[in-house]
């Protein structure tokens, strides 16, 4: 192999390892214990026969963190960002193409376990967590403001 071809092959291999935009590794533990969140969610889903665990997505984490930070900063609770953004907008900003998506928000709970329990007591939030169509998640907390983003990529 000539040096030029070898360089091309090596650069191509390295480029394949680069994360897609919006999927860069984040410090997932900066706001929540992702393993604990995944365990809590997957345990709830397992009670309904869904034994395949949800997979953590850095892009969904970024979307969840953006909304948690925005809600905490503005003192609001809802699914619309201070800039008018929707979940779809935040997913697009994170570089995530979702075929299905859902978002749960909460405020005033001190930890992951109590937040998931609160959502499981709400029919709409429970339906999001138990939706068999979602395969990935991002879970963020800022103060006592929590955001869960669930989705399945296209």
C-alpha positions as CSV (number, residue, x, y, z in Angstrom):
1,X,0.0,0.0,0.0
2,X,1.4,3.4,-0.9
3,X,1.8,6.0,1.9
4,X,-1.0,8.1,0.4
5,X,-3.5,5.2,0.3
6,X,-2.5,4.2,3.9
7,X,-3.0,7.8,5.1
8,X,-6.4,7.9,3.4
9,X,-7.4,4.6,5.0
10,X,-6.3,5.7,8.5
11,X,-8.0,9.1,8.2
12,X,-11.2,7.4,7.0
13,X,-11.1,5.0,10.0
14,X,-10.6,7.9,12.4
15,X,-13.4,9.9,10.9
16,X,-15.7,6.9,11.3
17,X,-15.0,7.0,15.1
18,X,-16.0,10.7,15.4
19,X,-19.4,11.2,17.0
20,X,-22.2,12.5,15.0
21,X,-23.2,16.2,15.7
22,X,-25.2,16.3,18.9
23,X,-24.1,12.9,20.1
24,X,-20.8,13.9,21.7
25,X,-20.1,12.4,25.1
26,X,-21.4,14.5,27.9
27,X,-20.5,14.3,31.5
28,X,-23.8,12.4,32.1
29,X,-23.1,12.2,35.9
30,X,-22.9,16.0,36.2
31,X,-26.6,16.3,37.0
32,X,-27.9,12.8,37.7
33,X,-26.7,9.3,38.1
34,X,-27.6,7.9,34.7
35,X,-27.2,4.3,35.7
36,X,-29.7,4.8,38.5
37,X,-32.1,6.6,36.2
38,X,-31.8,3.8,33.7
39,X,-32.3,1.2,36.3
40,X,-35.4,2.9,37.7
41,X,-37.0,3.3,34.3
42,X,-36.1,-0.2,33.1
43,X,-37.4,-1.8,36.3
44,X,-40.8,0.0,35.8
45,X,-40.9,-1.1,32.2
46,X,-40.0,-4.7,33.2
47,X,-43.2,-4.9,35.4
48,X,-45.1,-4.6,32.1
49,X,-43.1,-7.3,30.3
50,X,-40.6,-5.0,28.6
51,X,-37.4,-6.7,29.5
52,X,-35.1,-4.8,27.0
53,X,-33.6,-1.9,29.0
54,X,-33.7,1.6,27.7
55,X,-30.3,2.8,26.3
56,X,-28.9,6.1,27.4
57,X,-28.4,8.6,24.5
58,X,-26.0,11.5,24.7
59,X,-28.2,13.5,22.3
60,X,-31.3,12.9,24.4
61,X,-29.3,13.8,27.4
62,X,-28.4,17.1,25.8
63,X,-32.0,17.8,25.0
64,X,-33.1,16.9,28.6
65,X,-30.4,19.0,30.1
66,X,-31.2,22.0,28.0
67,X,-34.8,21.9,29.1
68,X,-34.0,21.2,32.8
69,X,-31.6,24.2,32.8
70,X,-34.1,26.4,31.1
71,X,-37.0,25.5,33.4
72,X,-34.8,25.9,36.5
73,X,-33.5,29.2,35.4
74,X,-36.9,30.6,34.5
75,X,-38.8,29.1,37.4
76,X,-41.3,27.6,35.1
77,X,-42.5,24.0,34.6
78,X,-43.7,22.8,31.2
79,X,-42.8,21.4,27.8
80,X,-42.2,24.7,26.0
81,X,-38.8,26.4,26.4
82,X,-38.4,30.0,27.3
83,X,-37.5,30.6,23.6
84,X,-40.7,28.9,22.5
85,X,-38.9,25.7,21.6
86,X,-40.8,22.3,21.6
87,X,-39.3,18.9,22.3
88,X,-39.0,18.4,18.6
89,X,-37.0,21.7,18.3
90,X,-34.7,20.6,21.2
91,X,-34.1,17.1,19.6
92,X,-33.2,18.7,16.3
93,X,-30.8,21.1,18.0
94,X,-29.2,18.0,19.6
95,X,-28.9,16.3,16.2
96,X,-31.4,13.6,17.0
97,X,-33.9,12.4,14.4
98,X,-36.8,10.8,16.3
99,X,-39.5,8.6,14.9
100,X,-41.3,8.9,18.2
101,X,-40.5,11.0,21.3
102,X,-41.9,12.0,24.7
103,X,-40.9,14.3,27.5
104,X,-41.7,14.2,31.2
105,X,-41.0,17.2,33.5
106,X,-41.2,17.5,37.3
107,X,-40.3,19.9,40.0
108,X,-40.0,19.7,43.7
109,X,-38.8,16.1,44.1
110,X,-35.4,15.5,45.7
111,X,-34.1,12.5,43.8
112,X,-34.5,10.2,40.8
113,X,-36.4,7.5,42.7
114,X,-39.1,9.9,44.0
115,X,-39.3,11.7,40.6
116,X,-39.9,8.4,38.7
117,X,-42.5,7.4,41.4
118,X,-44.3,10.7,40.9
119,X,-44.4,10.1,37.1
120,X,-45.6,6.6,37.5
121,X,-48.6,8.0,39.5
122,X,-49.6,10.2,36.6
123,X,-51.4,8.4,33.7
124,X,-49.8,10.5,30.9
125,X,-46.3,10.4,32.4
126,X,-46.6,6.7,33.1
127,X,-47.7,6.0,29.5
128,X,-44.6,7.8,28.3
129,X,-42.3,5.7,30.4
130,X,-44.1,2.4,29.5
131,X,-44.3,3.3,25.8
132,X,-42.9,0.2,24.0
133,X,-42.0,2.3,21.0
134,X,-39.2,4.3,22.8
135,X,-35.8,2.7,23.1
136,X,-33.5,5.5,24.4
137,X,-33.5,8.1,27.1
138,X,-31.9,11.2,28.5
139,X,-32.6,12.2,32.2
140,X,-31.4,15.5,33.6
141,X,-31.9,17.4,36.8
142,X,-31.1,20.9,37.8
143,X,-31.9,21.7,41.4
144,X,-35.3,20.0,41.9
145,X,-36.3,20.3,38.3
146,X,-36.2,17.1,36.4
147,X,-36.6,16.3,32.7
148,X,-36.8,12.8,31.0
149,X,-36.7,12.6,27.3
150,X,-37.6,9.3,25.7
151,X,-37.3,8.5,22.0
152,X,-36.7,6.1,19.2
153,X,-34.4,7.2,16.4
154,X,-35.5,7.0,12.8
